[in-house]
Amino acid sequence: MRTTKDMDYIFELDGTEILIEAQQKDTRNHVIEQYVKCRKEKKMTQEQLSQRTGISRPNISRFESGNYNPSLEMMVRIAEALGMNLNIKLESR
């Protein structure tokens, strides 16, 4: 593993370089978009979500803005409060 000057971690697999940091950021953004869309569809405010989850509103806000790397526990609690299930799966490329 080596790093670029942007500090993206590069992993080489069968001669293919994978930018781990960039992939992680894309995945996080996709997950956040799903949570925000669901919350808004349910016409729920961040404050209401905070009250249902026991997670502070500032942490909900940081999560939704992409400035917080949530734990699996946090994502499950938010999904439950939204009446959703969290499913995580690995897929072949």
Secondary structure, DSSP 4 states (H G I P E B T S, - for coil): -EE-TT--EEEEETTEEEEHHHHHHHHHHHHHHHHHHHHHHTT--HHHHHHHHT--HHHHHHHHHT-S---HHHHHHHHHHTT----------
